[in-house]
């Protein structure tokens, strides 16, 4: 190796260790950055073609990388829209809401999401969280999990729930057996049930259970919200045997829409003749109304349909489902937050805002459901800390400083040798 080659080797060492100091500086500066991934510079030997002596001068260069696959510690924050990943997955984010260009999507572990002025969830770096939307029926459907095209930006502000009409009401409860079969039956037992019109307006039906002079027999009247009689029928309950206390027979008479075999009665309410099926329980079963001695038990109502509702708050579970809780008392699935996974996380390309982009080295993306495979689960109300260990970085900084100084000494030594060579002519 010539004197000039020795100087080039020393200069390569200065460059490589300068790069290493830069990576260490980034790590120390971001030691408290949520979701930050430690970067590093790995030293690699470089050589040139051999000269006439067969010796090839060697140097060094720094190959930069990021330790993406090492998780950071989780810390609780108490904010429901802060999310941390316990596994190898990534959040899918975009620089603008409902991004149409797939190449603009990013991956990140920084889960400090808060609603912006339009209700979109955005993290501290300005990236918007993406997810798969649920339908009005609460179904996710078939989604393509190998590309970003079907994702939407998650919006939790100004969300309304459309009202839906009631079509079926299941009725349960207990009427007291001792009130029947008396010479002078007592007053009826009255309860009501809420239902919803096609426009989501809440109305109420009234049920009157009148004991009769016949033992274990009742006359039931259904009244509409205006007090009008929608139908009166008789119910006889079993007095003994294994089915004692359950309905024995229904006497619907000439009522339309009645089925004595199932204990169901279909009524029409309102000006638009909305049909509602009332289910009182099939004969010889205990799924609906019963008659036992004791107190009257007010009706237990299970009805479909809902009124129009405004979003009160959101909840996110460990599988990434975003639920809306509305002021009409309903809870509805809004989005599913997928977690992106790639074959080689350390091959992702680092971009601004603590985010990553896909590359040839990382491999293709797969948008998996949280909690499946190696993607990990979500922890709401927590954030993932940086995976930087400051003590390690400071130790590396000392070693790199020494290496830089040693390479600088090579340069100064070669300079002195060249100066001595120049003096030979004198």
VOGU-3710 file (C-alpha; in Angstrom, 3 decimals, decimal comma):
1> xxxxxxxxxx> 0,000/0,000/0,000  1,391/3,418/-0,940  1,498/6,449/1,292  -1,333/8,076/-0,661  -3,440/4,911/-0,309  -2,897/5,014/3,429  -4,225/8,560/3,493  -7,303/7,523/1,466  -7,930/4,740/3,972  -7,771/7,194/6,835
11> xxxxxxxxxx> -10,140/9,580/5,046  -12,627/6,732/4,458  -12,536/6,034/8,181  -13,273/9,689/8,927  -16,261/9,638/6,574  -17,634/6,373/7,924  -17,343/7,382/11,564  -18,869/10,795/10,800  -21,894/8,940/9,433  -21,996/6,757/12,540
21> xxxxxxxxxx> -21,972/9,828/14,791  -24,879/11,222/12,798  -26,941/8,048/13,373  -26,118/8,067/17,086  -27,122/11,725/17,303  -30,478/10,920/15,667  -31,079/8,153/18,180  -30,282/10,288/21,216  -32,413/13,169/19,908  -35,366/10,793/19,377
31> xxxxxxxxxx> -34,970/8,774/22,564  -38,392/10,066/23,719  -40,128/10,004/20,328  -43,095/7,620/20,402  -42,690/4,701/18,003  -39,193/5,793/16,886  -36,943/3,056/15,502  -33,220/3,097/16,245  -30,970/3,801/13,243  -27,374/2,683/12,948
41> xxxxxxxxxx> -24,316/2,719/10,697  -22,594/-0,611/10,164  -18,942/-0,560/9,089  -18,116/-2,524/5,925  -14,624/-3,046/4,447  -14,040/-1,683/0,922  -11,199/-2,557/-1,464  -10,059/-1,491/-4,897  -8,552/-3,582/-7,671  -5,148/-5,065/-6,889
51> xxxxxxxxxx> -2,013/-3,239/-8,084  1,167/-4,691/-9,512  2,193/-6,091/-6,142  -1,108/-7,912/-5,807  -2,048/-5,911/-2,704  -5,386/-4,106/-2,700  -5,672/-0,982/-0,510  -8,561/-1,356/1,944  -10,860/1,234/3,462  -14,172/1,364/5,225
61> xxxxxxxxxx> -17,656/2,677/4,496  -20,775/3,027/6,638  -23,920/1,142/5,623  -26,911/2,833/7,200  -29,912/0,855/8,499  -32,842/0,982/10,902  -33,676/-1,519/13,621  -37,407/-1,649/12,850  -38,173/-5,144/14,111  -37,229/-4,409/17,757
71> xxxxxxxxxx> -40,271/-3,269/19,779  -40,270/-0,447/22,287  -41,857/-0,486/25,727  -45,538/0,410/26,122  -46,616/3,235/28,399  -50,213/4,092/29,344  -51,656/7,505/28,473  -55,359/7,144/29,289  -56,447/8,693/25,973  -58,818/6,276/24,194
81> xxxxxxxxxx> -57,524/7,091/20,699  -53,855/6,530/21,592  -52,894/3,133/20,201  -49,894/0,880/20,728  -49,024/-2,322/18,876  -47,783/-5,364/20,726  -46,224/-7,271/17,823  -44,623/-6,720/14,428  -47,450/-4,846/12,668  -47,718/-1,214/11,560
91> xxxxxxxxxx> -50,472/1,359/11,294  -51,355/2,407/7,752  -51,393/6,192/7,434  -51,573/8,790/4,678  -50,545/12,461/4,433  -54,074/13,516/3,398  -57,541/12,149/4,251  -58,894/9,424/1,927  -55,681/9,361/-0,125  -56,280/8,062/-3,676
101> xxxxxxxxxx> -52,634/7,441/-4,668  -51,492/4,154/-3,119  -47,807/5,082/-3,291  -48,477/7,919/-0,842  -49,472/5,571/1,965  -47,000/5,094/4,825  -46,475/2,655/7,685  -45,809/3,830/11,220  -45,731/2,702/14,840  -46,503/6,209/16,165
111> xxxxxxxxxx> -50,066/5,803/17,465  -50,725/9,194/19,078  -53,976/9,771/17,158  -56,401/12,586/17,924  -59,344/13,982/15,934  -58,546/17,002/13,770  -60,966/19,850/13,070  -62,945/17,601/10,698  -63,042/14,576/13,007  -60,342/12,558/11,176
121> xxxxxxxxxx> -57,853/10,687/13,366  -54,367/12,151/12,850  -51,137/11,515/14,741  -48,602/14,045/15,986  -46,605/13,797/12,734  -49,672/14,835/10,702  -50,472/11,418/9,208  -54,085/10,198/9,016  -55,051/6,733/10,266  -56,636/4,367/7,713
131> xxxxxxxxxx> -59,062/1,488/8,188  -61,734/-0,649/6,530  -65,268/0,757/6,985  -68,151/-1,334/8,290  -71,439/-1,237/6,407  -74,673/0,090/7,914  -75,535/-3,535/8,697  -72,304/-3,953/10,661  -70,568/-6,156/8,077  -66,968/-5,732/6,943
141> xxxxxxxxxx> -67,461/-7,799/3,814  -64,748/-9,109/1,514  -61,788/-6,713/1,452  -58,538/-6,908/-0,487  -55,824/-7,072/2,152  -52,895/-6,949/-0,280  -53,263/-3,311/-1,307  -54,313/0,068/0,097  -57,094/0,872/-2,373  -60,061/-0,085/-0,155
151> xxxxxxxxxx> -58,933/1,820/2,925  -60,653/4,939/4,217  -59,476/7,568/6,668  -61,060/6,917/10,057  -63,480/9,690/11,000  -65,023/9,849/14,469  -66,466/13,356/14,389  -69,966/14,344/13,260  -71,083/10,734/12,787  -74,823/10,067/12,691
161> xxxxxxxxxx> -76,712/6,797/13,048  -79,680/6,484/10,751  -82,927/5,399/12,366  -84,513/2,085/11,381  -88,077/0,925/11,813  -89,107/-1,761/14,261  -90,381/-4,959/12,675  -90,394/-7,413/15,598  -90,868/-7,221/19,363  -90,314/-10,153/21,728
171> xxxxxxxxxx> -92,274/-9,897/24,956  -91,518/-11,617/28,256  -92,677/-11,266/31,840  -94,850/-12,915/34,471  -98,510/-12,456/35,364  -99,694/-13,617/38,840  -101,733/-16,832/38,732  -103,686/-16,004/41,922  -105,368/-13,044/40,215  -107,393/-15,296/37,883
181> xxxxxxxxxx> -110,480/-17,433/38,579  -112,037/-15,027/41,094  -115,640/-13,875/41,157  -114,571/-10,278/40,718  -111,308/-10,051/38,709  -109,009/-7,212/39,663  -107,651/-4,347/37,594  -105,545/-5,096/34,508  -101,760/-5,076/34,607  -100,423/-2,490/32,178
191> xxxxxxxxxx> -96,971/-2,174/30,577  -95,643/-0,514/27,444  -93,011/-1,194/24,809  -91,076/1,306/22,706  -90,875/0,952/18,946  -89,490/3,109/16,133  -91,196/4,401/13,002  -89,495/4,277/9,559  -88,241/7,818/10,257  -86,642/6,741/13,550
201> xxxxxxxxxx> -89,273/8,417/15,744  -89,869/6,661/19,073  -93,470/5,595/19,833  -94,975/3,269/22,432  -97,385/0,350/22,404  -99,428/-0,429/25,520  -100,245/-3,949/26,714  -103,112/-4,597/29,135  -103,308/-8,006/30,848  -106,795/-8,392/32,342
211> xxxxxxxxxx> -107,371/-11,406/34,624  -110,657/-13,254/33,940  -113,076/-15,300/36,018  -111,646/-18,476/34,488  -108,593/-19,832/36,264  -105,288/-19,299/34,444  -106,938/-17,257/31,661  -106,202/-13,674/30,619  -107,567/-11,152/28,128  -104,815/-9,202/26,437
221> xxxxxxxxxx> -105,367/-5,866/24,704  -102,784/-4,077/22,564  -103,181/-0,309/22,174  -101,382/1,978/19,756  -99,612/5,258/20,617  -102,895/7,117/20,097  -104,714/4,785/22,483  -106,545/2,955/19,722  -107,297/-0,771/20,144  -105,033/-2,805/17,838
231> xxxxxxxxxx> -106,353/-6,182/18,934  -107,707/-8,161/21,897  -107,159/-11,883/22,401  -107,170/-14,559/25,098  -104,311/-16,553/26,623  -104,678/-19,683/28,763  -101,696/-20,942/30,782  -100,839/-24,498/31,804  -101,826/-25,197/35,397  -99,902/-28,451/35,935
241> xxxxxxxxxx> -97,431/-30,839/34,391  -93,906/-30,180/33,208  -95,073/-27,107/31,297  -96,919/-25,542/34,226  -96,700/-21,759/33,999  -96,164/-21,630/30,235  -98,820/-20,570/27,684  -101,189/-23,426/26,822  -103,322/-21,913/24,075  -103,904/-18,589/22,346
251> xxxxxxxxxx> -107,385/-17,505/21,236  -106,771/-14,848/18,584  -110,306/-15,117/17,230  -110,633/-13,353/13,892  -107,505/-11,197/14,266  -105,491/-10,972/11,058  -101,788/-11,790/11,188  -102,131/-14,105/14,206  -100,549/-17,529/14,638  -101,714/-19,539/17,652
261> xxxxxxxxxx> -98,999/-22,157/17,064  -96,178/-19,672/17,598  -97,846/-17,146/19,881  -97,191/-14,335/17,408  -99,450/-11,470/16,352  -98,684/-9,044/13,536  -100,229/-5,593/13,967  -100,299/-2,440/11,844  -99,557/0,940/13,407  -99,387/4,507/12,165
271> xxxxxxxxxx> -100,642/6,181/9,037  -98,210/4,182/6,902  -99,497/0,848/8,305  -96,138/-0,162/9,715  -96,179/-3,905/10,434  -94,770/-5,165/13,744  -94,751/-8,816/14,797  -95,358/-9,321/18,520  -93,970/-12,576/19,940  -95,530/-13,602/23,278
281> xxxxxxxxxx> -93,886/-17,049/23,349  -94,926/-20,332/21,737  -97,293/-22,641/23,629  -95,625/-24,994/26,120  -92,399/-22,978/26,153  -90,912/-20,519/28,601  -89,370/-18,160/26,034  -92,009/-15,439/26,437  -94,795/-14,758/28,921  -95,321/-16,985/31,960
291> xxxxxxxxxx> -97,890/-17,287/34,740  -96,709/-18,202/38,212  -97,991/-17,311/41,627  -96,389/-14,215/43,054  -95,964/-10,666/41,873  -96,497/-9,206/38,453  -93,203/-8,853/36,588  -93,237/-5,912/34,159  -92,669/-6,834/30,546  -89,146/-7,502/29,317
301> xxxxxxxxxx> -88,980/-6,140/25,803  -86,519/-7,007/23,037  -87,169/-5,019/19,859  -85,258/-4,346/16,690  -85,035/-0,924/15,071  -83,489/2,245/16,453  -83,919/5,977/16,533  -81,624/8,503/14,872  -78,526/9,021/17,009  -75,493/11,299/17,266
311> xxxxxxxxxx> -72,062/10,012/18,245  -71,255/10,447/21,930  -67,896/8,675/22,143  -65,781/6,024/20,432  -64,286/2,809/21,740  -61,465/0,745/20,205  -60,835/-2,877/21,131  -57,677/-4,988/20,899  -58,722/-6,398/17,506  -58,804/-2,924/15,984
321> xxxxxxxxxx> -62,585/-2,489/15,787  -63,698/1,115/16,237  -67,159/1,352/17,821  -69,392/4,381/18,033  -71,598/4,863/21,085  -74,627/7,028/20,206  -77,050/9,083/22,255  -79,886/6,726/21,346  -78,211/4,036/23,439  -76,916/2,025/20,484
331> xxxxxxxxxx> -73,346/0,820/19,897  -72,232/0,335/16,315  -69,043/-0,877/14,596  -67,625/1,900/12,395  -64,171/0,783/11,207  -61,609/-1,967/11,544  -57,992/-0,843/11,902  -55,757/-3,316/10,031  -52,124/-3,877/10,926  -49,699/-3,984/8,027
341> xxxxxxxxxx> -46,991/-6,626/7,964  -44,062/-7,163/5,600  -41,567/-9,999/5,267  -38,560/-7,820/6,161  -39,443/-4,838/8,375  -35,796/-3,768/8,541  -35,882/-3,309/4,756  -38,490/-0,510/4,913  -37,419/2,935/3,732  -37,441/5,619/6,439
351> xxxxxxxxxx> -39,336/8,852/5,678  -40,172/12,030/7,562  -42,608/11,936/10,456  -41,374/8,675/11,960  -42,899/6,677/9,104  -41,754/4,095/6,561  -42,404/3,287/2,921  -42,426/-0,056/1,182  -39,310/-1,048/-0,743  -38,036/-3,980/-2,751
361> xxxxxxxxxx> -36,097/-5,125/0,316  -39,133/-5,052/2,611  -41,328/-7,202/0,395  -45,057/-6,722/-0,323  -47,553/-5,610/2,279  -50,335/-7,632/3,895  -53,110/-5,883/5,834  -53,983/-8,320/8,605  -56,532/-8,160/11,382  -55,064/-7,238/14,757
371> xxxxxxxxxx> -54,617/-10,290/16,933  -54,009/-12,656/14,033  -50,622/-14,171/13,246  -47,526/-12,217/14,179  -49,041/-8,767/13,657  -49,839/-8,416/17,347  -52,755/-6,832/19,161  -53,722/-3,232/19,761  -53,576/-1,640/23,179  -55,895/1,401/23,357
381> xxxxxxxxxx> -54,924/4,148/25,765  -51,191/3,501/25,424  -48,241/4,454/23,226  -45,091/2,606/22,226  -41,893/4,289/23,343  -38,734/4,542/21,266  -36,604/1,402/21,088  -33,469/3,491/21,745  -31,372/2,669/24,819  -29,588/5,923/25,702
391> xxxxxxxxxx> -26,817/4,214/27,702  -25,959/2,075/24,669  -25,921/5,119/22,402  -23,586/7,042/24,703  -21,222/4,066/24,845  -21,272/3,818/21,053  -20,624/7,555/20,858  -17,422/7,176/22,911  -16,234/4,280/20,738  -17,012/6,154/17,532
401> xxxxxxxxxx> -15,215/9,249/18,782  -12,109/7,183/19,494  -12,283/5,565/16,080  -12,617/8,967/14,419  -9,613/10,290/16,347  -7,558/7,237/15,329  -8,369/7,742/11,667  -7,491/11,406/11,998  -4,123/10,334/13,417  -3,553/8,255/10,246
411> xxxxxxxxxx> -4,066/11,359/8,121  -1,703/13,490/10,215  0,921/10,727/10,251  0,788/10,301/6,474  1,038/14,071/6,131  4,241/14,035/8,185  5,611/11,160/6,079  4,904/13,068/2,878  6,565/16,131/4,340  9,644/14,019/5,212
421> xxxxxx> 9,688/12,683/1,649  9,643/16,242/0,301  12,711/17,052/2,413  14,782/14,337/0,692  15,301/16,658/-2,263  16,778/19,306/-0,044
//
